[in-house]
Structure formats: structure tokens, C-alpha cells
Amino acid sequence: MKAVRCIDGRMQLCDVPRPVPRDGQVLVAVASAGICSSDLHMARLGLLNPEITVGHEIAGRLVDGTPVVVEPVTPCGQRCDFCDGGDYNLCPTSVRQVLGIGADGGMAEYVAADVAGIVPLGGIGDGIRDASLVEPLAVGVHGLRLANPGAGGRRVLVIGGGALGLCAAAAARHDGAEVAVLARHDAQRAAADRIGAGEVGDGRYDLVVDAAGTPEALAEAARRARRGGTLLLLANYWGTDIVLPGGSVMFKELRILTGIMYGRGPSGRDIDVAAAVLERNPEVARALVTHRFPLDAVDEAFAAAARRAEGAIKVVLDPTAS
């Protein structure tokens, strides 16, 4: 089958054997695989194994035709404290086996996925082509759960209008929050408007989400947060030091949280909540998915994903297209 792997720092289409599921796994025919900014960063930094198929934003169909999303990180099954508590995103064993990084991922015609990571999408119908967006939505859901459960009536500002920031905004809107997005590019601003996230207004915010990953974004986040407010860092700083504006953080007594991937909370798995967000508001996918390419156009797809100033937000590979 065809699959995308990172060889010599470049994404390449390869011929690889079709996966054979182990016990506790199922075979998924991939219908969409999103390109994450982390795929771009890890390729640039030489962190991707050339023998592993990339892609952790995955949707497709089971053998019986059931539409599903694949959760790329699942509990280790060894009764560890992290996994038992729902924090399998922090389990060292689980993290080593994340699809697309430690095990073959979804930028391929098929992927073998743990049964524990299957999310049925009964209500999404033909939206399976957009359903790989559930994974980055789950990152937003997870962060919002950590920062501010039940955010109804709260003011939330998201700094960064890429896919991560807009997914966090969609999750906050789903929770009933008043949401604003500080976006850099026109296409990002337009997408924020479509999902109901407004322009930055006067006053301060209860929760400010850093989805940009720059020192300037952190400084702006601290400035915009109300006294006693919360800063949520969802962007990955990729090994660089995080510099906080000490005066604002200390004198405003800001709470600082970070979020990575997703897990399970009192309301169930974050990824199930994310699937519900997309099912109830398909406009999120229509606003965020800006480009689609077949697998054999992988070079063009990754080039487009890197050109945010030209309108790319979420670029999706469709292995069923030709």
C-alpha cells in the first residue's frame, strides 16, 4: 500500500506492506489524515523515524463501513497510575507508541489501530472526510477541561489563529464561553468569525490560551489576562525555554497551566467530547479545512501546510482520492 514517511528530512510516498492488526487492534481504511504543525517541526528537527508512517490526525472506516476517528495515544494496559487516572497522555509507555511517531500512523491507505482508540462517528455521515479534525479538537477540549471546567459565561482569548488555536476556540464556544481570537492572517480571522469567535475587545479575559508558541504571545497573554486569571499553554515550544513576563504573572497572581494531547476526564474521553463538538457544529470543519490532497501529492500538501500566510489552516490528505 501507499504510505508517507519522512526520509532524509522530506516527506516521501513509499510502498509498504499493508498492516496486519495484532490482538486488540482493528484495521482502519483511512479516509482523511490531517497535517499537524508538529509533523512539520519534527521533520525539520530530524525527530521522525524513516521506518514509521507519519500522521496522528486520522479518520476512516472499519471493515464493516463504520466511520471512526482513531485516537493515536491509548492507555498502556499495564495498570499504571497515569492510565488508571485517565492521564494516559502522560504515561511513558503510551507516549512511546503514539501513532505517527512511535508506531505507524495514518498517512496511508490503512492503519492498524488499538480498539481502545476507536471513536465511532455515528452522526457524522459524509463528514468522515473532515473527521481527522477531531484529534486537534481533542487537544483544545483537554486544555479547556484542565483550565476551566464549565466555562459558560467566561471570557476566553485565544492567541494564535492556526488550527490549534481555532480548535481551542471551538472547544471553548462549545462550553458556552465568550471567545475571541487574536489571529495573524486574514484567512485565520475569517475562519474565527465563522466559528463564532470574535475580535479582541476591551477588558481582560478569565482564560488566555497561548496557541502561538512565541515569547511575544506569552507576553500578550499575560497582559490580556485579568487579575487572578489563567494562562493555558497549548503551543509546543520545541525544546526552547519559555520566558514568562514576571511582573504581570506575579502581581496579577496568574495561574499557569500546560496541556499536551488528551486523556479521560469526569465526562469521558476528551476525544469523544471533540467528536461531539464536530458533529454538532460541522461549520468548524468547513471553516478550518482549507486544502485537500491525494496521497501522491504529499509534496504539495506539506508545502501548502507551511504557507499559512497564503491561507492554509488545516491541510488534509485523502488516501481515497486520486
N, C-alpha and C positions, 0 to 999 in steps of 0.2 A: 504494500500500500504506500501511498504518498504521505510524507511527514516532514515537518520543518524542524531542523536542528541548527544550532549555532556552531559553525565550524570556522576556525581562524577569525573569529570576531564578526562573522557575517552570517545572517540567516540564509539557509540553503534548503531547497527542496530535495529530499532524499527518498530512495526506495528502501523500505524497511519491512520486516515481517509483520503481518497482522497480529495484534496481541492476542494471547490466549489467557482468559481470565483464570486466576487462581481461585481456590476455595474462598468464599466470602467476597468475590468480585463478580461484576457483570460486564458485558461488552456493550459499549455505547457507540452508536453511529453518530459521529459529530455533525451537527448542523450549523454551529457557529462557534468561533473561538476569538475572543477579543484580544487585542494587543494592549498590554498594560505598559505604563511608563517604566515599571520595574524591569520588563523584558528589555527595553531599550538600554536602561542603565546597566543591567547585569551583562548584557552583551558588550557594552563599551568597556566595562571593567574586567572582562575576561572571567566572569564568575559562572558561566553556563557550561555544563558538561557536553561536549560534542556528541556523546553517545546517548543523550537523553533528548527526547522530543519536547519542545518547549510548549508553553501555553497552559495557564491555570484558570482562565475565564472560559468555561466550557458549557455548552448546551447541546443536546442531541436527542436521540430516540433509542429506547431499548429494542430488543429483538421483536417484541410484540407491538411496537409502534408507540409506546407510551412516551410522551415528551418529558424530558427531565433536564435538570441542571445538575452538574457534578460539583460537589464541594471538594476542593483539592486537598484539604487537610482534614483528617479524621482522627478520632481517639485511637490511642496505640493498642488498646485491648489488653493491656498488662496491669490493669487496676492501679494506675498511678494516681497520686493526689491531684495533679493538674487535670487529667482527663475525667476523673470521677467528679471533680468540681465544675466541669463544663469548660475549663480553660485549656482545651487541647491545642489551642494556638500557641501555648507556652510550653508544651511537652517536648523535650528534646528529641524523643523518638519520633513523634508525629511530624515535627518540623523537618526532620531529615528526609521524610518521604513525601513532601509536598509535590503534587503533580506539576510537571513542567520544570521542576528544579531538581528534586531528588528521585523522581520516577517519571516515566514517560507521560507527557501531558497531552493537551487536546488539539494542538495544531496539526491534525492528522485526520485521516478518514475514519479511524476508530481509536477508542481509548478504553483500556481496562480500568474500571473504577470500583472502589470499595462499595459494597452495598450500603454501608453506613453513611456514605457520602452522596447517596442518590436523593434528589429532591424532585418528586413528581410534580408536574405542572398541569394539573387537570383543567385549569381555567384559562390557559394561555393560548390554546389553539394554534393558529398560524403564526403567533408571535414567537415561536421557537427560534426564528432567525435572529431575534433580538435578545433572547433569554440569557446569552452569555453575560449580559449586563447585570444579572442577579449577583454575580460574585463581587464586583466592586460596590454594588449597593449594600452588600452584607458588611463590607468594611465600614461604610457610613452608619449602618444600623448598630453595629458593635460599638463604635465610638460614641454614638449618642446614648446608648444604653449605659456605658461606663460613666459618661459625663453628667447625664441629666435625665434619669428615667421620668417619663411622664412630662414631657417638655411643653405641654399645652399652655399657651399664653405667654411663654417665654420668648425673649428676643434672641435670635441666633444670627451671628455673622459668620460667613464662610469666606476666608481669604484664599483665593485661587479658584479659577473658573474652568479648570480641566475636568476630566471625567471623575476623578476622585472628589474634588470639591463639589461638583454638581450632584454626585450621588449622595454625599453627606447632606447637601441642601434638600434633596428629595426625601431623605430619611427624616430630617427634621420637620419638613412640611407634613409628612405622614403622621408625625407625632402631634401635630397641631400647633407647632411653633410659628411665630412670625419670623421669616427668614430673609436675609439679604445676602447677596454675593458680590464680593469685590473681584471683578474679572479684568484680565489684561486685554483680551482680544474681543473684537466685535462679535464673532460667532459665539463666543462663550457668553457674552452679555445677552445675546438673543436667545440662547438656549436657557439661560437662567430665567428670563422672562416667561418662557413657555412653560416652565415647571412651577411657576408661581413664586419665584424668589426675586425680591425687588432690588432696587438700587440701595446703596448705603445711605442711611438717613442720619438725622441728628440724634444726639443722645448716645448712651452707652449700651452695651449688649451683655446679657446674662452669660452667654456662652460664645466664645470666638474660636472657630476651628481653623487651624493652620493646615491648609491643603496645598500650600505652595512650596514649603521646604527651603526658605531663604531667611537669612538674618533680618532682612527688611520686612518680611512677612511677620516674623515673630515680634518685631518692634511695633508694627502696626496693630497686631493682635492685642498686645499689652495696652496700647494706647486706647483702643476701642472698647476694651472690656470695662464693665462697671466695677466699682469697688466691691470686693468680695466675690467677683465673678470667676469664671473658669476658662482656662485656655486648654484646648484639646489639640494635641499634635498628631495628625494623621499622616502627614507627609513623611517620607523616608529621607533622612539626611545623608545616607550612604557613606557612613564612616567619618563624616566631618563632625567637628564639635558643634554643639548647639549653644549659642551665645544668647543669654536672656537679658533684657533691659532691666537691670537690677532695681532701679528706682521705682519704676512702675509696678514691678512684680511684688516688691516688698511693701511699699507704702499703700498699695491698693489691696494687699493681702489676697493676691490671686492664687487660685488653686490650679495646679498644672498637672494635666493627665496626658498619657500617650495611649494610642490604640494601634494594635497590629493584628491584621487578619480578622478573625471572628471566632465565636465559640457558641456556648449554650448558656442562656440566662433563665430567669424565672418564667419567661413567656415562651421558652423553647429555643431552638437554634436560631441564631441571627440570620442564617441564610434562608430559613423558612419565612421569617418576617420580611426579608428582602424580596423573596418571590411574591409575597402578598402585595408589597408596595408596587411592583411592576404590573401584577395582574390587575390591580385596582386603578392604576394610572398609566396606561400604555403610552401616554404622551411623553413620559420620561424617556422611553426608548426612542421615540420619534425625534425628540429634541437632541439626544446625546449621540446616537449612532449616525455619524456623518459620512462614513465611507465603508464600502464592502468590496472585497476582492476574492477571487478564487485562490485556492492554494498555490497554483502555479504562477500567481502574480505576487509572490511573497516579497520580492524586492520592492515593488511599487507600494505594497501595503505598508511596509516598515518605513519607507521613505515618507509616505503620506503622514504616518503617525508622528513623525519627528517634526512635521511642519505645522505647528499649532497656529502660528501667525497667519497661515493661509486657510484656516477654517477647520482643521481636524480636531475633533474632540474624542470620539471613540471610533476606532477603525476595527472592523470585524473581518476575519477570514471565514469564508463559506466553503467547506470541502465538497459540498454537493453541487457547486456551481462549476461551470466550465468556461 
